[in-house]
Amino acid sequence: MTATTPASQAARAPSPSPRPSRAPRRWIGLVPLTVLCVVALALSMMVGSRVIPVSEVTQFLLEPVPDDPVSQVVWQSRVPRTVLVLLAGAALGVAGGLMQAVTRNPLADPGILGVNAGASLAVVVGLAFFGVTNVAQYQWWSFGGAMVTSVLVFAIGNSGAVRSSPVRMTLTGVALGAVLSGFTSAVLLSNSEILERMRGWSAGTTASQPLDATLSIVPFVVAGLLIAVLSSRSLDVLSLGEASAVAMGAHPQRIRLVALLAIALLAGGGTAVAGPIGFIGLMAPHLARTIVGPHQGWIMAYSVLIAPIVLGFADVLGRIIVAGEVPVGVVTAFIGAPVLIYMIRRHRVTEA
């Protein structure tokens, strides 16, 4: 009888089969999200103060009739709002994912970290003191405010002995956002004309912009999305920690600066046309991360669909829950606040 050693047993033992790749499942997961996104956009076209059947919507989209009142509603109201839902939702969702990657904080988003507040203050200052009158002009103010606020949050949150602390950066953003919101309120309350013009926009709305104003941000949103996609691998490396990223040959500060540029383009563009809509940038990347795991490229791909879905359904809900209309920013706040509380409790339990 031949003795069998543990080494020979190990040699003869079948090697474990490799774990199946999650990539096919991630591709498949995009299908139901695409369907839900189409449904949300279709409802945005159909539902409002007047419900328009899908057959009429399709007819007037293909063959506009300038003298027909329903055709006017479709092209002057529903189409601009639906395009705005898609563009602003995708921009804010990916901006939130980038913010979470840069800060390594799942509770970060442009609203919580004060980026929306900075963009809003810049727009209000431009309107009140520099004669800015339309989106084509004040979108630059929105981009500048978003960029300055992002840099300030990053610089203050990384100063001192403890660097790259997610909690410290979040607290910095919340405090800076509160200060900037206070300045915005002071400017608005001291200028009744600007307050009246900004009343709906400051709450976050999809009802205030014509189609050409919404389309004016397309180049900036596309540029921001391209920068985000090209930065996805670098952000995955950064998620391992600054020391590990440097050891792998990455440049953390350079990665963060590029990401901040994309955040300014996306959050600034979305805020310029829709106002400071909160929690979209928090919910969409968080849901995406729950589905696909910590892979920044897939988080962005899923956020591009999830954010318009959430924003679209919230916008439709705001149109039907009262006789008039509730701004979508208010609806997302009602939805997002419980989600934020749940995430904070879950995050605390995970760290314990």
N, C-alpha and C positions, 0 to 999 in steps of 0.2 A: 504494500500500500504506500502510495506516495503522499508524503506530508504536504499539507496545504498551508502555506503561510498567509498571514493577513495581507502581505504585499502582493502575493500572487492572486489572492481573492480580489483585491482592489484592482489589479491589472485586468482580471477577467470580467469584472463587474461592468455592466453596460453603462456607458457614460450618460449622464442625465441629458435629456433633450433640451435644446435651447428654448428659453422662454419666448413665446410668440410676440412679435412686435405689436405695439399698440397703435402704430401708424394707420393700418387699415381701419381700425375701429374709430380713430379720430376722423378720418376722411368720411366714414359713414355717418358719424355724428353731425357732420355739417348739413346733411340732407334734411333731417327734421327741422333744424334751425332755419334753413333757407325757406322751408315751407311756412314756418311760423312767421318769419319776416315778411313774406309775401302776403300772408293773411293780415298782419298788422297794417301793412301799407294799403291793402285793399280796403280794410275797414276805415282807415284814415280818409280814403277817397269817398267812401259811401256815407259815413255817419257824420252828422252835424245838426244844426238847427233844422235842416231838411234832409231826410234820408233819401238818397238817390240810388235806385237799383243798379246792380252791377252791369246790367245790359245797357242802361243809359250812359253810365260812366264810360264803358268801353266804346260806345257809339261816338260820344262827343270827344273822347281822346283821339280817336282815329279821324273823325271828321268834325272839327269845330264849326259851330254855327254862331257867328258873332251876335246875331239878333236874338238868339234863344236864351232866356234867363237861366235855364239849367246849364247850358253850355258855359255861360259866364261864371256861374258858381263853380263849375268844375275847374275852369282854367284860371280864374282870378282868386279863388280861395283854396280849393282842395289840392290842386297840383302844387302850388307853392308850399303849403303846409306839409304835404307828404314828402316832397323833396327835402324840406328842412328837417323833418324827422329822421330821414335816412342819413343825411350829411352830418347834422349835429350829433345824432346818436352815435354814429361810427367814430366821429372825432373825439367826443367826450369819453367813450368807452375805451378806446386805445390810449388816450391821454392818461386815464386812470390806471391802466395796466402798466404804462411806462413809469408813472409816479410810484406805484407799488414796487416795481423792480428796482428803481433807483434808490429808494429809501429802505428797501427790504422790509416793508411794512404792509401787511395785507389790509390794514385799515386806512390806507392813504388813498386820496383821490383829489382832483383839482379843487373841489369844493371845500373839503375838510382842511386841506393844506393852504387855503387862502388864495389859490391861483385865480379862481373865478372872481373873488372879491377884488383882487388887484386889477384884473381886466375890467371889471365893472367901474371901479373908481376912475381908471384912465379914460373910459368912454364918457363918464359923467363930466369929468374935468374938461375934456375936449368939447363937449356940447355946451357947457356953461361958460367957458372962458375963451375958447378959440374958434368959435363959429362953425364947428363941425355940424353937419346937417344930415348926412346919410351914411349908409353902411360902407360905401366905397371909401369914404373919408375916415370914419371912426373905427374901421376894422384895424387900421394901423395902430390906433391908440389901444385897442384891445390886445393886439399882439405884444405891444411894448409893455403894457401893464402885466400881462401874464408872464413874460420873460423876466421882468424885474422882480416880481414876486417870487418866482421859482428860484432865482439866484439868491434872493435874500433868505428864503426858507432853508435852502441848501447850505448857505454860508453860516448862518446863525446856528443851525442845527448841528453843524460839524465843527464849531469852534470849541475851544476848551480842551480839557484832558480827555473827555469821552467823545470819540468821533464815531460817526455813522450809527448813532443810536436811534432806532426806529421810534422809541417813545419820545425822545427829546425832539426829533424832527417833527413828529406829529403835534406835540405841544407848541412848538414854535409856529407851525402853520396855523393852528387854531387861534393862537394869540394874535398873530399878524393879521389873519383874516378878520378877527373881531375889530381890530384897530382900523383897518381899511374900510370895513363896512360902516364903522362909525363916521369916518370922514365922508363917505358917500352919502350917508343920511344927512349929514350937516350941509353938504352942498345942495342936495335936493330940497331940503326944508327951507333953505334961504333963497331959493329961486323957484317960485311957484310955476312959472312957465315950463322950466325943465322938468319939474316934478310931474306935471301933467303929461308931458311927452314921454316920460320914462316910466309911468305908472305900471303899464302892462309889461314892458320889457324887463324891468327890474325884478319882477316876480318869476321870470322865465316863461316864455310863451312861444308858440309856433304860429300865432295868428297875425303878427304885426309886419311881416316882411313880404314884399312882392317877389316874384320868381327871379327877376334879374339880380336883386340884392342877394338872394340866397346863392345863386350860381356864381356870384363874385368871389366867394370863399373857396370854390372848388380847387383852384390851383394850390392854395395853401394847405387845404386838407389832404390833397393827393401828395404834396411834398412831405407833409408830416407823416403820412402813412408809409411812404417809401423809406424815409429815414428810420422809422420805427422797425420796419421789416429788416432793413440792412443792419440794424443794431441788435437784432434779437439774439444772435449767437454770443455777442459780447456781453449782453445782459445776463445770459445764462451763466457765463463764466463769473460775472460779478456777483451773482447770487451765491456762489460758493464762499464768499468772504473776500475782503480786500487783500489779505495776505496770500490767500490761495490764488487769487486773480493775478497778482503781481508775479507770483512764482511761475505761473503759466504764460508769462510774457505779455499780459494785458496791461492797459493803462487806465486805472479806475477813474481818474479825474477826467480824462479825455472822453471816456464812455459816458460819464454823467453829463458833461457839457453837451455832447451830441444829443443825448436823450432830452435834456432841458430845451434844446432848440425845437425838437419835435413836439414836446409838451406845449411850448408857447404857440407853435403853429396850429396845433389841434385844439387846445383849450381856448386860445385866443380867437380862432375862427368860429368855433361853436358858440362861444359867448357873444361874439359880435352880432350874430344874426338872431340868436334865440334867447339871449340874456343868461344870467347865472343859474342854470339848471343844476341842482345838486343831486348827489347820490347815484347818478347814472354811472359815473366813473368809478364808483365803489362797488356797485352790484355786479356790473357786467364782467369785469375781470375776475371777481371772486367766484361767480358761477362758472366762468370758463376754467379757472384753476381747479375747481372741484371736479370738473368733467375730464380734463386732459392732463392734470398734474402740472408740475413746475417747469413747463417748457414755454419760454416766452413767445416763440413764433406761433405756436398753437393757441396760446392765450390771446394773442392779438387777432388771429383768424376767427376765433369764436366770439371775441368781444365785438368785432365788426358787425356780427349778426345779432348777438344778444342785446346790445345797447339799443339799436333801433327797435327791436321787439318790445323791450320794456318801455321805451319812450313812446312808441306808437300806441300801445295799449293804454298807457297812462294818459296820453293826449285824448284818445277816444273817450276814456272814462270821464275826463274833465269836461267833455262836451255834453254828456248826458246825465250827470248826477244832479245838476241843478238846472233851473230854467234858463239861466244865462250861460255862463261858461266859467269854469275854474281853470286858471293858468296851469299849464302842465308842470311848472316848477313846484307848485303847491302840492299837486298830486304825487309827484315823485318824492317829495319830502315826507308825506304821509306813509308812502310805501317804504322809503329808505330808512326812516328812523327806527322802526322795529327790526329791520335787517341789520342795521348797525349795532343795536343793542345785543342782538343774538350773536353777532360776530365778536363783539367785545367779550361777552361771557364765554364763548367758545375759546377765544384766544387766551383768556385768563386760565381756563381749565387746562389747556394744552401746555402752558408754561409751568403749571404747578407741579 
